[in-house]
Amino acid sequence: MSSWSSNDFNMVLAIATSKNRIIFVNEEGVQVPNFEIARGTTQPVCLKWHPLYHSLAIGWSDGKYL
C-alpha cells in the first residue's frame, strides 16, 4: 500500500513494505535516507496523508494508529 502527499511543493510517497516498515520516496523516485517507520512485528494496514500538511496517519494491524 502507498499514499502520495498532497502538497505540490514537496511531494512524498509513503510505502508500506513487506518487512512491516514504512519508507518514504521523493518525487524523483529516490528513497529518503535514514527515515522509515516501524513498530516491531505489527503491520501497517492503512496510510493517509493530511490534505494540507505533511502529516501521515498510519493504521496498524493491532488497532493502534500513529
VOLO-942160 format. One record per residue: residue in one letter; residue number from 1; x, y, z of N, C-alpha, C, O in turn. Coordinates in steps of 0.05 Angstrom, whole numbers, plus 32768, in hexadecimal, padded with zeros to 4 digits. Layout:
VOLO-942160
- vomar|pati|n.px|n.py|n.pz|ca.px|ca.py|ca.pz|c.px|c.py|c.pz|o.px|o.py|o.pz
- a|NUM|X|Y|Z|X|Y|Z|X|Y|Z|X|Y|Z
...
This chain:
VOLO-942160
- vomar|pati|n.px|n.py|n.pz|ca.px|ca.py|ca.pz|c.px|c.py|c.pz|o.px|o.py|o.pz
- m|1|8011|7FE9|8000|8000|8000|8000|8012|8018|8000|8029|8018|8009
- s|2|8007|802E|7FF5|8016|8047|7FF4|8004|805F|7FF5|7FEB|805C|7FF1
- s|3|800F|8076|7FF9|7FFF|808F|7FFA|8012|80A7|7FF3|8027|80AA|7FFF
- w|4|8009|80B7|7FDF|8017|80CF|7FD7|800F|80E6|7FE9|7FF7|80E9|7FF0
- s|5|8022|80F7|7FF1|801B|810F|8000|800D|8122|7FEB|8013|8120|7FD3
- s|6|7FFC|8133|7FF5|7FED|8144|7FE2|7FF9|8160|7FE0|7FEE|8172|7FD3
- n|7|8010|8164|7FEC|801D|817E|7FEB|802E|8180|7FD1|8041|8170|7FCE
- d|8|8027|8192|7FBF|8034|8194|7FA5|8051|819D|7FA7|8061|8198|7F96
- f|9|8058|81AB|7FBD|8073|81B6|7FC0|8087|819F|7FC5|809D|81A0|7FBA
- n|10|8080|818C|7FD5|8093|8176|7FDC|8084|815C|7FDE|807E|8153|7FF4
- m|11|807F|814F|7FC7|806F|8137|7FC7|8080|811F|7FD1|8098|811C|7FCA
- v|12|8074|810F|7FE2|8082|80F8|7FEE|806F|80E0|7FEC|8057|80E3|7FF1
- l|13|8079|80C9|7FE5|806A|80B0|7FE4|8071|809F|7FFD|8088|8099|8001
- a|14|805D|8098|800D|8061|8086|8023|805A|806A|8019|8045|8066|800D
- i|15|806B|8057|801E|8067|803B|8015|806A|8028|802C|807E|8028|803A
- a|16|8056|8017|8030|8057|8002|8043|8065|7FEA|8036|805D|7FE1|8021
- t|17|807B|7FE0|8042|808A|7FCA|8036|8081|7FAF|8042|8072|7FAE|8055
- s|18|808B|7F9A|8037|8085|7F7F|8041|8094|7F79|805B|808E|7F64|8067
- k|19|80A6|7F8A|8063|80B5|7F86|807C|80A9|7F97|8093|80B8|7F9E|80A6
- n|20|808F|7F9E|8092|8081|7FAD|80A7|808D|7FC8|80AC|808E|7FD2|80C2
- r|21|8097|7FD5|8097|80A3|7FF0|8099|8095|8002|8085|8089|7FF9|8072
- i|22|8096|801C|808B|808D|8030|8078|80A5|8040|8070|80B3|804C|8080
- i|23|80AA|8041|8056|80C0|8051|804B|80B5|8068|803C|809D|8069|8035
- f|24|80C5|807C|8036|80BD|8094|8029|80CE|8099|8010|80E7|8096|8011
- v|25|80C1|80A0|7FFA|80CF|80A4|7FE0|80C7|80BF|7FD6|80B0|80C7|7FD6
- n|26|80DB|80CE|7FCC|80D5|80E9|7FC2|80CA|80E7|7FA5|80C9|80D1|7F9A
- e|27|80C3|80FE|7F99|80B7|80FD|7F7F|80CA|80F5|7F68|80C1|80EF|7F52
- e|28|80E4|80F4|7F6E|80F7|80EA|7F5A|80FB|80CC|7F5C|8109|80C0|7F4D
- g|29|80ED|80BF|7F70|80EF|80A3|7F73|8106|8099|7F85|810C|8082|7F86
- v|30|8111|80AC|7F94|8128|80A5|7FA6|811D|80A3|7FC3|810F|80B4|7FCC
- q|31|8125|808D|7FD0|811C|8089|7FEB|8129|809E|7FFD|8141|80A3|7FFB
- v|32|811A|80A9|800F|8124|80BC|8023|8136|80AD|8036|812D|809B|8043
- p|33|8150|80B5|8037|8163|80A6|8047|815E|80A9|8065|8155|80BE|806F
- n|34|8163|8094|8074|8162|8093|8091|8147|809B|809C|8145|80A7|80B2
- f|35|8131|8096|808D|8117|809C|8097|8103|8086|808F|80FD|8083|8078
- e|36|80FA|8078|80A3|80E5|8064|80A0|80D7|8060|80BA|80E1|8068|80CF
- i|37|80BF|8054|80B9|80B0|804F|80D1|80AA|8031|80D4|80A3|8024|80C0
- a|38|80AD|8027|80EC|80A8|800A|80F1|809E|8007|810E|80A6|8017|811F
- r|39|808E|7FF3|8113|8084|7FED|812E|8088|7FCF|8133|8074|7FC1|8138
- g|40|80A0|7FC5|8132|80A6|7FA9|8137|8099|7F97|8122|809D|7F9B|810A
- t|41|8088|7F84|812B|807C|7F71|8119|8060|7F7A|8111|8052|7F6C|8101
- t|42|8056|7F91|811B|803C|7F9B|8114|803C|7FA6|80F7|804E|7FB5|80F0
- q|43|8028|7F9E|80E7|8027|7FA6|80CB|8016|7FC0|80C8|8001|7FC3|80D4
- p|44|8020|7FD2|80B6|800F|7FE9|80AF|7FF9|7FE0|809D|7FFD|7FD0|808A
- v|45|7FE0|7FE9|80A1|7FC9|7FE1|8091|7FBC|7FF8|8082|7FAC|7FF3|8070
- c|46|7FC3|8011|8089|7FB7|8027|807C|7FC9|8040|807E|7FD5|8045|8093
- l|47|7FCC|804E|8068|7FDD|8066|8067|7FCC|807C|805A|7FBF|8078|8046
- k|48|7FCC|8094|8066|7FBE|80AB|805B|7FCB|80C5|8063|7FCE|80CA|807B
- w|49|7FD3|80D5|8050|7FDF|80EF|8055|7FC9|8103|805B|7FB2|8101|8051
- h|50|7FCF|8117|806D|7FBD|812D|8071|7FBB|813D|8057|7FCE|813F|8049
- p|51|7FA3|8148|8050|7FA0|8155|8037|7FB0|816F|8034|7FB4|8178|801D
- l|52|7FB8|817C|804A|7FC6|8195|8048|7FE2|8195|8053|7FF3|81A4|804A
- y|53|7FE7|8184|8067|8001|8184|8075|8011|816B|8071|8006|8157|8067
- h|54|802A|816B|8077|803B|8153|8076|8037|8143|808F|8049|8141|80A0
- s|55|8020|8137|8091|8019|8126|80A8|800D|810C|809D|7FFA|810D|808E
- l|56|8018|80F6|80A5|800F|80DC|809C|8001|80CC|80B2|800C|80C9|80C7
- a|57|7FE9|80C3|80AD|7FDA|80B2|80BF|7FE0|8095|80B7|7FDE|808E|80A0
- i|58|7FE6|8085|80CB|7FED|8069|80C6|7FDC|8057|80D8|7FDC|805A|80F0
- g|59|7FCD|8045|80CC|7FBE|8031|80DC|7FCF|8017|80DC|7FDA|800F|80C8
- w|60|7FCF|800A|80F4|7FDF|7FF2|80F7|7FCD|7FDA|80FC|7FB6|7FDD|8105
- s|61|7FD7|7FC2|80F7|7FC7|7FAA|80FA|7FBF|7FA4|8116|7FAC|7F94|811A
- d|62|7FCB|7FB0|812A|7FC3|7FAC|8146|7FAD|7FC0|814F|7FA5|7FC0|8166
- g|63|7FA3|7FD0|813C|7F8D|7FE3|8142|7F96|7FFE|814B|7F86|8010|814F
- k|64|7FB0|8002|814E|7FBA|801C|8156|7FC0|802D|813D|7FC1|8023|8127
- y|65|7FC3|8047|8142|7FCA|8059|812C|7FDF|806C|8135|7FE3|8070|814D
- l|66|7FED|8077|8121|8003|808A|8127|7FFE|80A3|8118|800E|80B6|811A
